[in-house]
Amino acid sequence: MNIQYSPELLEHMQKTGNTCILVELVEVTSSDLEITELHVRLADPKTRGIFLEKKGYRIFNTEVGEVLLPPYPLTFEDTVEFGLKKFLFLKWISHKGIKV
């Protein structure tokens, strides 16, 4: 698997000093509806430790940092791309090449 970062995301990671991307599987279940989505964000050192030690996440090292992946089966394309999206003062990480 090849991991690529957009220039905007690399700049943001350098500014914040945070190079750990966390890929979370979020499930919402109610009596009528079930939704499973991926939530991708930067993880601080404390959060990183919790997800590694208590939740069983695994590390995928990259040349820039690391990506924490859940212990659940996900589908990956040959190339996974992470980018930075912005709207007004909000920022979030986009992803391409990972599916639930």
Phi, psi and omega per residue, in radians:
M1 nan 2.304 3.127
N2 -1.850 2.217 3.141
I3 -1.818 2.256 3.083
Q4 -2.134 2.488 3.117
Y5 -2.032 2.474 3.053
S6 -1.293 2.698 3.110
P7 -1.016 -0.628 3.128
E8 -1.122 -0.723 3.131
L9 -1.191 -0.724 3.103
L10 -1.045 -0.729 3.114
E11 -1.122 -0.758 3.136
H12 -1.118 -0.720 3.128
M13 -1.129 -0.670 3.126
Q14 -1.180 -0.712 3.117
K15 -1.089 -0.773 -3.073
T16 -1.459 -0.301 -3.103
G17 1.297 0.281 -3.096
N18 -1.959 2.052 -3.074
T19 -2.049 0.285 -3.113
C20 -1.888 2.033 3.091
I21 -1.725 2.246 -3.129
L22 -1.856 2.182 3.084
V23 -1.873 1.900 -3.113
E24 -1.829 2.528 3.013
L25 -1.712 2.084 -3.103
V26 -1.959 2.182 3.133
E27 -2.063 2.297 3.067
V28 -2.075 2.116 -3.111
T29 -2.224 2.190 3.011
S30 -2.225 -3.077 -3.086
S31 -1.160 -0.490 -3.067
D32 -1.935 -0.260 -2.945
L33 -2.455 2.457 3.057
E34 -2.333 2.151 -3.108
I35 -2.203 2.326 3.065
T36 -2.199 2.157 -3.114
E37 -2.401 2.878 3.035
L38 -1.744 2.418 3.063
H39 -2.104 2.093 -3.078
V40 -2.019 2.256 -3.119
R41 -2.685 2.935 3.031
L42 -1.433 2.418 -3.117
A43 -1.944 2.280 3.053
D44 -1.312 2.942 -3.086
P45 -1.001 -0.654 3.135
K46 -1.151 -0.809 3.118
T47 -1.108 -0.712 3.105
R48 -0.982 -0.825 3.137
G49 -1.077 -0.741 3.137
I50 -1.087 -0.797 -3.106
F51 -1.212 -0.530 3.100
L52 -1.330 -0.828 -3.019
E53 -1.417 -0.751 -3.014
K54 -1.724 -0.457 -3.065
K55 -1.897 -0.037 3.034
G56 1.264 0.444 3.112
Y57 -1.234 2.697 3.129
R58 -1.973 2.694 -3.076
I59 -1.740 2.345 2.966
F60 -2.052 1.904 -3.104
N61 -1.372 2.447 3.071
T62 -2.174 3.057 -3.140
E63 -1.231 -0.337 -3.120
V64 -1.723 -0.589 -3.079
G65 -3.018 -2.296 3.127
E66 -2.547 2.740 3.093
V67 -2.114 2.211 3.083
L68 -1.634 2.172 -3.105
L69 -1.991 2.486 -3.105
P70 -1.250 2.803 3.130
P71 -1.378 0.283 -3.134
Y72 -1.742 2.671 3.131
P73 -1.229 2.124 3.052
L74 -2.117 2.759 3.091
T75 -1.810 2.222 -3.130
F76 -2.044 2.413 2.986
E77 -1.424 3.027 3.140
D78 -1.056 -0.638 3.125
T79 -2.104 2.205 3.075
V80 -1.900 2.252 -3.106
E81 -1.999 2.329 3.028
F82 -2.019 2.407 3.129
G83 -2.388 3.056 3.115
L84 -2.046 2.149 3.081
K85 -1.828 2.517 3.140
K86 -2.326 2.485 2.997
F87 -2.563 2.035 -3.035
L88 0.929 -1.998 -3.130
F89 -1.790 0.051 -3.131
L90 -1.595 2.478 3.084
K91 -2.333 2.441 3.051
W92 -2.580 2.828 -3.079
I93 -1.689 2.244 3.067
S94 -1.669 2.774 3.125
H95 -2.473 2.632 3.110
K96 -2.519 2.298 3.103
G97 1.841 0.084 3.064
I98 -2.138 2.286 3.130
K99 -2.307 2.646 3.116
V100 -1.446 nan nan
